[in-house]
Amino acid sequence: MLCIGHEEFIEEQNYMSGGFMGKFLEVDLSTNIIKIEKPDEIFYRNFLGGIGIGVRYIYSNVPAKTDPLGPEAVLGFVTGLLTGSGLAYSGRYSVVGKSPLTETWGDANSGGYFGLGLKKAGFDAVFIRGKSDKPVYLLIENGKAEIRDASHLWGKTTHETDDTLEKEFKNKKITVASIGPSGEKLSLIAAIINDHGRAAARSGLGAVMGSKKLKAVVVTGNQEISIAHPEDLKELKKQYVKRLKRKPNLFYKIVLKVFGPFLPSMYKRGIITSIDYGTLKEMWGAHGTSVFTAISCQLGDSPTKNWAGVGSRDFPMKTKSSKLTGENMDKYVKKKFGCAHCVLPCSAVLEVGSKEVHRPEYETLSSFGSLLLNDDLDSIIEANHICNSFGLDTISAGSVIAFAMECYENGILTKEDIDGIDLTWGNSEAILQILNKIARREGFGDVLANGVRKASEVIGKGSEKYAIHVHGQELPMHDSRLSPSFGTTYVTDPTPGRHTAGGIGLQDMGLSYPFLENVKETKTKRWKYEGKGEMQALYSRLAQSMLNALGLCYFCNYLGPYPLFDAMKAVTGWDFTFEELVEIGERIQNLRQAFNVRDGLKPSDFKLPDRAKGIPPLDAGASKGKTIDLDTMVKEFYDAMDWNLKDGKPSKQKLHDLKLDDVVEDLYSN
C-alpha cells in the first residue's frame, strides 16, 4: 500500500503543477501484479522526488528487520522532481532500498538518460518487490508496464544486455538499467548500470536486483513532461548558460600546470585555498573529474596504499600519480558526452584497441590507482570497463583488492590462498586477475565479492584491521584526516561511508557551496573541530532536498550561484523558500535515520576505522601528525539534528514538527 504522508503538511493547494508525471508504478514479481498509484500534489511538495519519495515509500511499505535480499524487500528507481525539465544538471535519478552490504538504509545515484527515460515513459518512480522464479526484465512504455522473460539475457554483461535489447527494440529508443553477472551472483558490492557505463554503484543494490531475478528495467516513451511556465524557464536557462561563459583565471591555470608538485606545500601554507569557477569549468569540460586525481593524491585527499601510505611520498606526482590524469587519456578519446540536460559534459568514450569504454572518473582512478600503488593507466581503464560490464562498484572493488594486498603483504593470505596470484602493491596484472575473479565470483574472488567486512570475517587472523569501511561500506576516495568533516558524514549519514551524502567535507578542503544566491558562501577551518555541527547539519539537509530529491548533479554546487528557486517556480509553479527547502531535506534525513533506528541500529554501530581518524597519525604529508576529534564533531551534529546520540532516535518534537507522526509511533510506542 502506498503511504503518501500527511495531508496537513501543506494546507493551501493554489499552485500549478509541473515537473512531475503524477504516477508511480508498483510491481510485484512474485505475483506478476502491476499497479499504478497517483499521489497528490501535497506529497510531491513535501518530498519532491528522488530519495525523498523513495524513503517515504519504502519506510511505509517495508517492515522492520526485512531481509534486503528477501522477497519483502522493495527496490525503487526514482526520478528527481526536476529530472526531464531541461534545467542544467537535472539528469540524475536515485535507486533506493535496504542495503545488503550495510544492512542499513541504502541509496545510490546515477546520471545518464535513464531518469529522463523513466519520466518520458510516464512515471516518476517504479517500486519493485517480490521475487521471480525465472530471470525477467521490466518494460515500461508510455504509461504501461510488462514483465518479460529475460532468460536469454541472464549471464550477459551489462554491455551485452544493452546491445541485445537495443537490437530487439530496433525501432524504439530505449534506455536500460541492468545488472551484470556480479549482481546475478549476489555480490554485495554489485552496482546497477545504465547507458553503457553510468553507475548507481553504492550500497550493493545490484544484489537486490539479482535476488529478485530482475535483470533489467527498460524504459521508452514520448510522454510530455509539463512545465508550468515554459517561457520563464527558457530565459533562466539562457541566462545561466551565458553566466557560465566566464574565462579561467590565468593565475590558477599557471599554478595547476607549472607548480603541481608544490601544491601540497602551497595548500598547507594557505597560498592556494580554492580554484576560481572559470578554471574549474575549463578543467571539468576538458577532462571531467579525472583532472583532479594527481592533485588530490599530492594534497593527501586521495587515500594511498589502503589508507596506510602518504601520497606525496608513496605515490609522488613526478613519477606516479601524474600518469593518472585526463590529459594522458586524451589519446584514447573518441567522443565526449554528458548526462541529460548537461551544460558541461564531463564524460568521454575511449577507444582502446578494438573496444569502446568509458573514461574512468576520479574515484575509480584513485581506488585502482593510489589506493593500490598502481600507476598503470591502461590497467585502470580496463578495471573500470570490467566493473561497468559485470556491474561492480569501483570504490568497493578497488578497496577490497587493497585489503587483500595488505593481508598478502603481512602473511595473512598466501599465494596459494589467492589462486596463485602475486598480489603485491602496484602489480597491475595481478589487480586485473583478482578483479576478474571477484566479478565472476570465482576462486578467492568469491570471498572478496562481498566487500571488506565480510571478507575479513571469513579470513580472520587479525585481517579486520586492514578492512577500511563503515558498517560494511568501503570508504570513498576522500581522506577524513585531511578533511575531517568527511569523517562526520561517513559515520552519521544513514547510508554510511558516502561522500556525496552532504556535509562540509569539501569546505574543509577550501571549496565552498555558492549554489544559492541568497546563501552566503561559507568556509571552515579544517582541523578546528568545535562549532561545525550546525553547518554540517544544514548541508546534510540541503544535499537531500536540493540535490538528491530534485535530481540535480553535484557539479551545480561549484560553478557559481544556481537560480534554484526561480527555476523551481518556472517548472512547478510553486513558490519555494530557502527555509522550506531546508525543512524538506530535514524531513527526508529524519526518515532515513528512522529507517535505521527502527531496525535497532545505534550511533555506536557506525565506527570510523582508526586509520581514517589518524590513529596512529601519518608521519608525512599535509595531514602529518593529525588525529581528528571525530567525537566532538559527531556530538555537535547529533545535537544540531536533534537526534539522541545514545540510541539515534530523532526527538518526538522534531518528528511531530516534520509531520512524521507515524514515525513517532514506530520509534516511541514501546
N, C-alpha and C positions, 0 to 999 in steps of 0.2 A: 504494500500500500504506500502511495506517495504521501509523505508528510511535507506540507509546504510552509509550515511555521504558523505564526500567529498573526491574524489579520489586523490586530491593533497596532502593529509596527508603524504603519503609515495610514492615517485616517483619511487624508484627502487623496483623491484619485483624479484630480483635474489636470492631467497631463497627457500629452500624446505619447504613443508607444512606438518606438522604432528600435532597430538594432537586433532584436531577438525574434525567433520564429514562433515562440509561444507553445512549443510542444517538446515533450520528452518521449523517448522510446524505451519501453521496458520489455526485456527479452528473458524468458526462462528456457534454458537449453535442456533442462530435464523433461519438461512437458511440451516443448515447442510452442508455447503460448506467447504471443506478442501483443502488447497493449500500447496504447498511446495515452499519455497524460497531458493535461493542459493546465499548468499552474497559472494563477492570476498575476497581474502586474505587480501587486504588492510583494509577492515572493521574489520577483526579479529585482525590484527596487531595493530589497533588503539583503539579497545575497549576490546580485549582479550576474554571475556566471562562473565558469571555470571551477576553481577549487571551492568557491562559496556554495554554489549549487551542489557540487559533489559531496561536500562534507555534510550539508543539511540532509541530503537524500540518504546517504549511507548511514549516518548516525541513526536516522529514524527507521531504517529498514534492515540493518544488520545487527543481530543480537550480540550482547557482550560475550567475550571469550570464543567468538566464532573462529573456526579453523580457516586461515586465509586461503588454503588450498582445498577447502571443502565446498560442497555444492551450495551451502547457505551464503558463502561469501559473494559479494557484489563487486563487480568491476565496472567503472564508469569512464566513458570518454565524453568530455565536457568542453564546449567551446566557451571562450570569453564573451562577455557582453558586447564588446566592440569588434570581435572577430568578424571579418567579412564586411565591415563598414567602409573600408577603403582608407581608414586612417593610417598614418605612418606607424609602423611597428606593430600592427594589430593582427599578426598572423599566427598567434600562439593558441594552443589548446592544452588541456590537462588530462592526465589519466589518474584515476583515484581508486582507492580501495584499501583493504588491510594488507600491510606489507608482510610477505612470508619471510623476508630477510631479517626484519627487525621486530616483527610481531607487534607493531605499533600502527597508528595511522600512517598510511603511505600515499604519496603522490609523486608524480613525475610530470615534466613539462616538455613540450616539443613544438617545433616550428614547422616549416614547410607549407603544404597546402591541404593537409587533412582536415584541420579545423574549418577552413573555408568550405571544403567539400562537404562536410557534415551539415553545415548550415544550408548550403545550396541544395542538399538532399532533403531538407525540410525540417531538421531537428536541431535543437540547442544541445541535446545530450542523448546518450544512449546508456542505459544501465543493464548489465547482464548478470544473471545469476544462474544457478543450476550447473549441470554437467552433462554433456552429450555422451552417448555411448560410442560414437564414432567421430572422427575428425569432421568439423564443419567450418564454414565461414558464413558471416552475416552480410547480406547485401541490403543496403539502404538506398532507395532510389525514389526521389520525388514524392516524399510523404508516405512511402510504403516500405515494408521490410520483409525479407525472406531468409530463412535458414537453408543453406545449400550444402551439399556434400563436398568435403574437402579431402577425401581420401587420396586423390591424385596430387594434392599439394603437400601432404604430410611427409616430412623428411626433407623437404626442399629448403634451401636457404631463403632469406627474405628477398634477395635479388631474383632468384629463380621464381619465387612466388609472384612477385610483381610482374615479371616478364610473362609468366603463364597466364595470369589473369588479364593482363593488357591484351594479349592475343585473343582470349575468349570474348572480351568486350571490345573488339576492334573498332566498332562503330560508335563507341561511347567513351567520353573522357572520364576515367575513374581515378580515384585516389585510394591507396591501400595502406592500412596499418596492420602489420603482421608480426608473427614471431618466427624465429628460425629454429633449428634443431635444439639449441640450448634451452629455449622456452618449452619446447615439446618434452624435453627430458627433465623439466622442473628444476633447472639450475636456479638457485636463489639470487643470482646476480644477473638474471636474464632481463633483457630490455625489449621494448616494443619499438619497431622501426617503421617509419613511413617515408615516402618519397625517396626511396632507394638509399637512405642514409641519414635521415633526421631521426633522432632517438628520444623517446620517452624512457630514459635509461634507469633512473634511480628507483629504489625501493623494491626491486625484484618483481615488478608487476607483470613482466613477461611470463613468469612461472604461473601466475594466476590464470592467464590465458591458456597456458599449456594444461593446467589442471582441469580446465573446462572443455578441453579438446577443441578450443576455438583457435583456428589457425590464423584467421584474418577478419578484419572488418573492411568492407568495400563500400565506398560512398560515391554516388553520382547523382547529378540533378541540375536543374536550372531554376530553382525556386528563387524568387526575388526577396532580397533582404531589405526590408523597409527602412527608410531614413526619414526622420521627422522633418528636418529642414535641409534638404539636399544642397541648396544654393549656399547656405551658410557653411556647410561642411566643405564644399568645393573651394570657397575662399580661404578657409582656415588651412586647408592642405596646401594651397598655393603659397600662402604667406609663410608657412612653416618650411617648406622646401626652399623658398627664397632665403630664409634666415640661415639655412644650413650651408649656403654658398660662401662661407667665410674662409679666408685663406689661413694656412698654418702660420704659426709664429716661428720666424726664422731661427730664433734663439734655441727653441726646443728641438727643431729639426737638426741643428748642428750638434747639440748636446747628445741626442739619441744616436746620431750617425757616427760622430767622432769620439765622443767621450764615454761610450758604452761601458768599457771595462772599469771606469772610475765611478759609475753610477752608485754603487753601494755606499762608497765613502761620501759622495756628494749628498746622497739621500739622508745618510745618518747625520751629517752636519747641517742639514736644513737648507743647503744650497738649491736643491731641487725638491719641491714638495708636491707638485702636481704638474699636469700637462694641459695646455690650452685646448679648447674644443676643436679648433680648426685642425690642429695637429692630430688629435685623436681621430677625427673624421677621415683625414687622408690615410692614416695608418690602417684603420679598420677597413676602409674601402679597398686598399691595396692587398692586404694580407689577412684580414679578419683577426680573430683572437690569437692566431699563431704569431703575430708580430711581437707579442709580449713574452714569449717563452724564455728566451735568453736573458732578458732584463729581469724577469721575475726570479729566475734561478739565482742571478747575482745579488739581487736585493734580499734574498732569504725568504721570499714569498713561496716559491715552488719547492716543496719538500725534496730532500735528496737522500738517497740510499736508505729507503724505508724510514725516513724521518730521523735517521741517526747521523747523517752527514751534514756538511756545510757546503752550499752551492759554490761559493766563490773559491773554495779550496778543492773540493772533491769533484766538481763538475764545472771548471772555470770557463768563462766566456771565451777566452782566447783560443782554447784548444778543444772545447767540448760543446758547451751549450749554444755557442754561436752557429753551430751546424743545424740546429733545430728551428730555423726561422722560416717564415713565409717566403722570404726572398729566395731561399735555397730550394723552394718548391716551385718557383715560377717557371722553371724549365719544363715542368710537367703539366702546367695549367692548360686545359683545353677550353674551358669556358667558366665564367663566373655566374653566380646565381644568388638569389635571396629568397626569403620566405614570402608568403603572400603579403602584398601591400608594403613591401620593404622599400624605403627610400635610400638605404645604404647597404646594398648587398655585400655580405662579408664571407660568403662561402664560394667554393670552387670545385669543379670536377677536374680531376687529374687524369692524364693518360699515361699510364706506366706500363710499358711493354704493350701487350695486347688487351690490357684491362683498363676500364674506366672506373675510378674510385673517387671517393670524396676526400677533400683535403682535411687532415686532422685538425681539430680545434686545440686550444691551449691545454685544456685538462688532459686530453689524450697524449699530446706531446710531452707533457710533464709526467704523467703516470707511466708511460712507456719509455720516458727519457731519463730525466734526472732521478726519479724515484728508483730506477734500476741501473743507474750509471751507464745508460745506453746512448751513445751519440751517433748511432747508425740510423740516419733519417729514413732511408728506404725501408728498413725493418719496421719502423714506427708506422709508416704509411701502410704497409702490409698488415700490421697488427690492427690498425683501425679498420681496414677492409674486412678482416676476419671477424672482428666484433660486430660490425654492421651486418655482415652476411649471416652469421649464426645467431645474432641477437644477444649481445652481451654489453653490459655497462662498462665502458672503457676505464672509468675511475676504479671500479671494484676489481676488474680483471688485472689491471696493472698492479694494484695494491696487493692482491693475493699472490701474484708472482714475486713481488718484493718480499713478502712474508716468507715464501718458500725459499727464496735465495738466502735470506738471513738464517733460516733454520739449517740450510745446507752448509753455509759458511761456519756455523757453530756446531756441526756434527750431530744435530738433532735428526736431520734427514741424511741418508746416504745416497750415493749414486744408484745403488740397487733399488732403494725405496722409490726413486722418482724415474723409474723406467730407463735407467742408463743415461739420463740427460745430465750433462755437466753444467749445472745451473749456477754459474758464477756471475758475479756482477759484470754487467756490460756485455755479456755474451749474447749477441743478437740472434744467433742461430738457435741457441738454447731457448731463448724467450719465445720465439715463434713455434718451436717444437712443443713446449709445455702449453702455450696458448691454444694450439690446435687440439691438444688433449683435453683441455678444460672445455673448449667449445663443443666437443663431441662426447664429453663425459667418459673418456677412455682412460684406462690405467690410473695413474696417480691423479690425472686431471679430474677424475670423479670426486676425489676428496676436496680439491680446490674449488670446484664448481659451485659450492655453496658459500663461498666467501671466507674471510679470515677467521671469524669467530667459530664457525662450525668446523673449519679445518683444524684449528688449534685444539678443539675438543677431541677430535679424532686422533691427532698426533700426540698430544700430551707432552711430557718431558720438558715442561717449562716453556713450551713454544708460545704460550699465551702472551708473554711479554713482547713478542715481535708482531702481534696481531693488532694493528692500528685501526681502531674502529670505535664508534659509539653505539652501543646496544645492537651490534651486528652490522651496521653500515660503515663501510670504509670511508675514511675522511677524504674530503676534496683536496685539490692541489693548491690550497692557500694555508700557509703556516700560521697557526694561532700564536706562536711565540713572537712573530713579527707584528701581527695584527690581533691583539688579544681578544677583541670583541667577536672575532670569528669563533673563538672558543666558547663564548657565551651562546652564540647561535647553535653551535654543534650539539650542545647538551640541553638546551632549553626548548628548541623548536620541537613540536610533536612529531616531525619526521627528522630523527636525529642524523647528524653527520651531513648536513646540507649547507652549502654556502649561498644558495640563492633563495633561502627562506626568509630573508630580511635581517635587519640589524645594521650595525655600523662598522662592520669589519673593514670594508673598503675605505671608510672615512678614517680609520686608524692608519691607513696607508697614505693618506693625503688627498684622496678623491673626495668629492662632495656630491650631493644629490640636488642638482639645480632644476629638477624636473617640473616643479610647480612654481608658477610666477609669484604666488603670494606666500611662499615659504622661504625664509632666509636660509642661505647656504650655511651649513654648519661643519665645523671641523673638530677633531678631538685630539687629545694628546695620547699617543699610543700606549705608553706604559704608566699612565695615570689611571688608576682603577676606580676611584671613587667618583660618583657623580655622573655615571654613564647610563644608569638604569632607565631613566625616563626617555632618553633619546633612543636607546636600544628598543624599548617597548614601542615607541612611536613608529619607528621604521619597520619593525616587525609587523605592525598592523597595516601600514601602508603597502608593504610587499604583498600582503594577501589581497587587499582590495584593489589597489591601483594596478598591480601587475598581474598576479595570478587570476584574479576574478574577472578582470576586464580583458584579459588575453593580450597584454602588451609585452613586448620584448624588453629585457633589461637595458638594452642599449639606449632606450629613450631617457634613461637616467643621466647620461653623461654628455649629451651634446647640446646643452642649453635648455632653457625653460620650455616645457611642453604645454601647449594650450589645452590642458585636460578638461577643465570644466566647460569651456566654450564648446569643445569637441563633443563632450558627452551630451550637452544640451542639443547640439545640432543633430546628433544621431538619435537620441532617445526622446527629446522633447522635455526632458526633466531638468529642473534647476537643482544642481548639486552644490553643496558647500564642502569646504575642506573638513569641517567637523563631522559632517555626515559620512564622508569617505573614511575617516579615521574610525568612526563608530562601526561601520560595516566591516572593516578589517578586524576590529576587536571582536565582533560577533563571530566571524569566521575563525579567528585564532582560538577563541574560547571553546568553540565546538570541537576543533581539532584536539585541543587539550583534554576536553571532557571525554572524547573517544578513548584516549589512553587511560585516563583515570578510571573510567567505567570498567576497564579490563584489569584493574588492580595495579597499574604501573605507578611508581613513585619517582620523584625527582632524583632520589639517591640511586635509582637503577641506571641513570644515564651518566656514565663516567668518561671523562676525557683521559686518554692514555697519558701516562707520565711524560713520555717524550713530547707530546703536543703541548704540555704545560711547562716544559723546560726543566724537568726533573730526570737526570741532572741537567744543568744548563749547558748550552753549546759553548765550546771553547774558542770559537772564532765566528766571523761574520757579523751581520748587522744586529743579530739577536744575541750576541755573545754575553754570557753571564746572566741572561734574563730567565727568571722563573715567574710566570704570570700568576696574579692573585685572582684565580677564577672564582673562588668562593664569594668574594666581595661583589664581583660583577653579577653573578647569578642571583645572589640575595637581593641586590638592588633591582634587578629585572623582575623577579617574582613580586617584590613589593609594588613596583610600578604597574604590573599587570593585575594586582590584587588576587594573586594565587598563593595558596598555602605552600610554604617551602617543604613542609614535612610530608604531606600527602598529595600535593599537586592540585588540589581542588580549587577552582575559581570560587570566590566568595558567593554566598547566596545573593547578596545585594547586587553584586556585579552581574550575575546571571539574570536576576529579575530586571535590572536596568536595561539589559540587552534583549529582554523579552524572550529568554530561553527558559521558560518555566518548566518545560518537560525535562530539561537537563537538571534543574534543581531537584525535581522529584527523583530522578535516577541516582543522583550523587548523594542526596541527603535524606532519603526515605528511611534508611535503616538506623 
